[in-house]
Amino acid sequence: MMMLQHGSTQLLCLTASSGVPLFTRGASKQLPFSVIGSLNGVHMFGAGQGVELSCCETEGGGKVVWRVFQDSVMLIAVSGGGRGGAGVGKAEELRLRRLLENAWSCMVLVLGQDELTDVRNVERLKRDLRSCFTLVDQLLEDRQEGILGNLTHCVDSLLPPDPTILQEAVDGFAQAAESEFGCLLVRGRVASATEKWWRLAPQEVVLLSALMRTLSASGSASCDYPVFLPKGSPTVAHRLLRFQLLPGADVCVLCGPTPSLHKAESRLVGAFWTPLAETLRGCLAIGEQCLPGSVSLRPDLLAVLLINRETRRSVSLVRPSTAHPLGDSPSKARCWELLRLFYVFSTTHYFTQEETSSASPEERPQRGHNEDFVLGFSHQPLQCYLVTDECKSFGLQTPQHQLFLLVPPSVPSFALRTLATQTLSDIVAATGF
C-alpha cells in the first residue's frame, strides 16, 4: 500500500483498548482513516494471538513501529523511507523507537500520567493533548542542528569558558527560589545546572531542555509552566519557572508553590544574573561550537560528538566548511545528518547504548538491535571506522567516553585512530568533561 512520501514521518496516537484516534502529527499528507484503522487492527489481531507486533517494513522501504504505553495509549510511527546513508534500516528503526518513547514522555511531561491512563472522556483528552503538539512537532521535525539528545538520550551541553562562576550563580539562584533544581540553557544546550538537576533521569533533562527551547521560541520573557517528570514524578506536577536572561540564554528552576513568578522575576533574576551579563555573552559567543577557546581542535575535523557515559552528557559540533579549503567536505546540514547516521551505525553494530542496562524489562528486547551482531565477537569492540564517498568516520569507546568523528575523505585511514585519541585527550584535558 502507499504509505507516505519519501522522507516524511507521521505519528499516530490512539486509545489502546478501542483504537479511537486521539491525534495525528507530521507529514503534510495524512494517512487515510482506513489505513490508520488497519495499522491498529493488525496490532490488535497479533495481541489476540499472543504475538507482539513492534515493527515492520513496507514494500517501498518505509517503516511502521508500534508501542503501547501503560495499557492505555498506543503510539504508531510511520516513515515514508527514502533516507539514504550507512545503516539506514537500523537508523530509521532506532529513530522511530526514540520518537515513540519521547512522544509518550512529552505527553506525561505536559499532562501527567493519570490523565493518560485513566481516560474517562476521550473528547476532553483530545483537547488537552493539543497542548503537547508544539513539543511533539519539535521531536518530529528533529532538524535543529546540534541537538542530538532526542536520539542519544544524553543531554546536549555547552562547555562555558567560566564554569565556576556560572555554577555558583545557578546554585545561588535556585536556592533563593526555594529549589534544588536549576538549569542555565545557552543556545538550547545546558551550560550549567545544579547537582539535583543532573540527578534527574537523562531523558527528563533532554525533554525539559526541549520544552525550554519551545518556550523560548514563543518570545515570552518569562513563564510559569506546570510539568510532570516522566520518571521521577509522573503524577504530581512541579512548577517550571523560566526567565530569558539574554536572547539565546535562559535560566529555569523546578519549584513548589513559592515563589511567585513576579517575585522571582523582580527580586532574584536581576540580583543574580545582571552582574554576569558579560560572562553570558561569552557563552553565547561560543555558539554552536559548544567548546571554549581553550580547546584547540585539529583543522581536518568535520564534526565531533563526544558523550560522557557516566554523566550522560554530550557535546557536538560541525566545523564551518570554510575551514576545509580543499572543498571535499559535505555541507553543514549534511555533516549533522552523517554524524547522526554514524552514531546509530556504531551503537547498533559495535558500541553500548547506555540506557539499555537501566531499561525496564519491556523495553530491553526492543533496544537490543546489536545483540545478534555482537554475539559474533568474543569481546566488546572499542573502536570502529567507516569509509564512504562523502567522508571517513571513526568511533572510539572508553569506560568513560564515546567519541564519534567525521573527517574529509582525503585524511589517510591509518591516521584516524591517532586523530580520535588526540581529540578526546585535548577536549578532556581542557574542560574536564
N, C-alpha and C positions, 0 to 999 in steps of 0.2 A: 504494500500500500504506500501511497505517497504520504510522507510524514511532514517534514518541514524543509524549507530551503536550506542549502548548504551553509554551514557555519552558524546557524541560529539555534537557540536553545529555548525551550518552553518549560515552565514549572507549573505543574497542576497540583492543586490541593483539594482533597475530598474527605468526607467523613469515612472512617474505616468500616463502619458497620453497614451503612446503607449506600455508600458511593455517591452521596449528594455533593455536587461541586461547590467548593467554598470560594475559590478564586483561581484565576489563570494569569500568569505573568510571563513576559518575554515574548519574542517573535512577533513581528508586525501582523503576520497572518496566523490567526489562531487555529488550532485543530478543531475539526467539526465535533459536535457533541457526540455523534455516533462513535467516533474514534476514541474519544475520552472514555465513553461507556465501555468500549471493547477492552481498552487498557486496564480498566478497573475490573471488568468481568473475568478476564483471563487470570488475573492475580487471585481473585476470589475463588475461581474454579480450582486453581492449584492448591490453595489453602484447604479447600474442602477435601482434597485428595491426599492431604498430608505433605504437600510439596511447597516449599517457599520459593517463589519466583522473584529473583532480585535484579537480574539484568538480562537483556537480550540485544541482538544486533539486527538491524533491518537489511534488506537486500541492497539498499542504496548506501550502506556504510554508516547509517545513523545508529544511535544507541538509545535504549529506554532503560531507566533504572527506577525501581520501586523501593519504598521503605515505609513501614507502618510504625508510628510513634505512639507509645502508651496505649495501644489498642484503641486509639481514638481518631487519629488523623493519618491519612495516607498521603504521602508526597510522591509525585512521579516527575522525573526529569526526562525530557525528550530532546535529543540532539539531532540536528539535521546532517551531521557528519561534515566532511569536506575540510577538516582541519589537518593539514599536512604536517609532516615532520617525523622525527625519530620517536618510536614508541607511541604512535598516535592512538592506537586502540586502547592501551592501558592508560595513557594520559587522559583520554576522554572519559573513560570509566571512572578513574580516580577523581577527575574534576567534577563529574556529576554526583558522585557519592559525597564529596565535600559539600557540594551545593545543597543536597538534601539535609545533611547534618546542620549546616549553617542556617538554612532557612527555618528549620524547626527551632533552633536555638534563638533566632531572631524573633519568632512568634512568642516564645516563652519570655524573652527579654522584655518585650513590649506589653504583652497581655497577662503573663503569668500562666503557670501550668494548669491551675484549677479551671480557668475559663476554657482551656483547650481540651481537658479530659472529661469535664462534666458538662457536656453540651445539652442544654435544655431548650434553647431557642436557636435554631440554625440560622434564621434570618438575622437575628441580632449578632451572632458570631460573624456572619459575613460582613456586616457593617463595621464591627470592631476590628476585623482583620485589615481593613483599609489603612489603619494607622501603621501597619508593618510594611506597606508597599514600597516606600522610598528606600528603606533599608534592604529589602529583598531585591529590588531593582538594582541596587548598587552591587549586590552579590552576583546577579545575573550578568550585568554588563562587564564587571571584572576587568575594566580597561584602565584603571588608574595606575599609571606606570610607577613601578617601585613599590607597590603594595602587594605583597605576596602572602600575607598571613592567612587569607581565605583558603589557600592551597596548603601551606606548610603547617598551619596551626601553631606557628611561632610568631611572636609579637614583632611587628615591623618597628625598628628602633632607629633613632638618630643619636650618634655619639657626640655630645657637645664639647666645645673646647674648654669650658669651665664647669665640669660636672659637680664639683663640691659645692660651689655657690648655688647652683640650681637645686641640688639635693636639699640643702638647708632651707631654701625658700619653700620648696614643695612640702617638706616636713612641717615647717612652722605654719604655713598657710592651712594645711589640713588640720593641724592641732587646734588652731584658732577657730576653725569651722566645726569643731567638735567631731572630727572624723579621723579615722586611721587610714583612710583610703583616698589618696590624692594622686593626680597624674598631670604632667605637662606634655602637651602634644605640639610638635613643631612640624609643619607641612605634612600633617596626617600621621606622623610617626611619634612614638613615645620617646621623649628626650630625658625625662626623669620621672620617678614615681616613688611613693612610699613603700616601705617593706611589705606592708599588708596588701598593697595593690599587686605586687609581684606574687603574692601567695594565692591570688585568685587563679582559677583554672585558666590555662593559656587561651583556650577558646573564648572564655569570658572576656579576657583582656583584648583579644582580637576584635570581638563583636562590639565591645564598648568603644574601642578606637574607631570602628566603622560608624557607630552611632554618633560619635563626636564629629567626625568628618561630615556626616549628613546634617547635623545641627549647625555646624559652622557654615556649610554651603547655603543654608537658608538665609544667611545675612543677619541673624539676630546677634546682638552684642552679649546677651546672657539668656539663660533659660533655667527653669526648674522642671525636671523631667522625671517621672516615676519609672523605675526599671526593676525588673526581677533578674536575679542571677541564675542562669540556666542550671548550673551545677550546685552552687552554694546556697541559693535562696530562691527556688523556683516558685514558691507560693507566698512569700512575704516581700512586699515592694520596698525599695530604698529610693531616696531622692538623689538624682544626679544634678548637681549644680554645676553649670558650665559658664565660663566667662572668657570672652575674647580679650587677650592682652594686647596683641598687635595683629594685623592681618596675617594669618598663617600661624599664629601662636595662640593656643587655648589652654586653659587650666580647668580642671574639674575635681570635684570631690563627691564621694558617696556618703550620705549622711542621713540622720533621722529627722524628726520634726523641726529641729532647730539647727542652724539659724535660718531666719527668713532670707529669701533671695535678696531683698532690698538691703538688709543689714550686711550680708556678706559682700555685696557689691559696693556699698558706700563706705564701709569701715575697714574691710580686710584686703580687697583687691589692690587698692592704691597703696596701702601701707606696706604690703609685701612685695609688690611687683614693679611699682614705679621706679624704685632705685635700681632695678635690674634691666631697665629698658635697653641699654647698650649691650648687655650680655645676651638678651633675647635676640637683638638684631644680629649679633654674631652667630647665633644658632641658625637664624633664617638665612644668613649668607652662605652657610654650608649647602643649602638647597638639597637637591636630590642625591648629592654625593654621600650624605649620611656620615661622613668621617671628618674629623678635624684636620686642619692643615698640617698637624704634626705627623700624619700618616703619609708616607711617600710610596706611591704605587708605581710599578713598572709601566712604562708608556705603552707596551704592547698588550695590555689587558683591555678587552672589550667590555666585559661585565663580570660582576662578582656577587655571589650570595654566600654569606657566612652565617652559620647557625651555631649558637651556643646550646649544646644539648642539655646542659644542666639547668640553665635559667629559662630555656625555651624562648630565647630572643633571637632576632636575626637583623642583619644589616645587608642591604643590597644596593648596587649602583650600576649604571651603564655609563661608560665614558663617552664624551662627545665625539662624533665622527671626525671632527677636525683634528683630533689627537692622532689620527692614523693617516698620514699623508699619502700612503700608497693607494688609498681608495679601495682596498679589498675587503672592507668591513660592511656588514649589513647595517640597515638603518637603525635608529634608536629603538623604534617601536618593535622592529623585528628582533633586536637583541633581547628585549624583555621577553618576547614570546619564546625565543630559543632557550633562554635561561629557565623559564618555567618547564619547557619540554625536557630539558636535560635533568632538572631536578626530579621530575617524575620518572624518567628513564632510569636514573640512578637508584631511586628508592623503591622502584618496582622490580629491579633486577638484582641489585647488589647491597645497598645500604639499608640501615634500620630506619623504619618510620617510628619516631619516638613515642607517639601516643599509643601504639599498639599494646605495649606492656600494661598500660593503665586503662585499657578499654574495657567496657562491660562485656560479659560473655556473648551477648547477642551481636556485638559489633565486631568481635575479633575475626570470625570467619569471613566477613565482608572486607576486611582490611588486609588479609593475607595474600596480596597479589603476588608477592615474590616467593612464596613458600615452595612451589614446585621447582622453580628455577634454582633456588638456593640449596635445595636438597642435593644437588649435584656437587656441591662444594664440601670439602672437609674442614673448612674454616670460614670465618666471617671476612668477606672482602673488605679491604681498607682503601683501595684506590681503583678508579676506573677512568677510561677516557673514550671519546667518541670523535671520529673524524668525518665531517661532511663537506660538501662543496662550499657551504657558507662560512663555516668556522670550525675550529677544533675546541673540544670541551674536555675538562678534566675535573674529576671529583676526588676528594680526599676526606677520609673519616678517621678521627682520633677519638679517644674516650670522651673528650670534652667538646669537640667541634665537628661540624660538617662544612666543607668548603667546596663551592662549585664555581668554576671559571670558564669564561669563553675568551678565546684569542683568535686573531686572524689566521687564515689557512697558511700564511707564509711562515708562521712560527714552527720550527722543527718539532716533530713529535717527541723526540728524545729529551727536549728541554721542558716539557710540560710539568713533570714531577718536581723539578727544581723550582720552577716558577711558582707552582702552587705552594710548596713548602715555604718559600721565601715570603710570599704574600701573606700567608697565615701568620708567620712569625712577625712580620712588620706590623700588622694590624694589632695583634695581641700585645706586642711589646709597647706600642704607643698608647694604647687605650685600656689595656687590661680586660678587654671584652672576653 
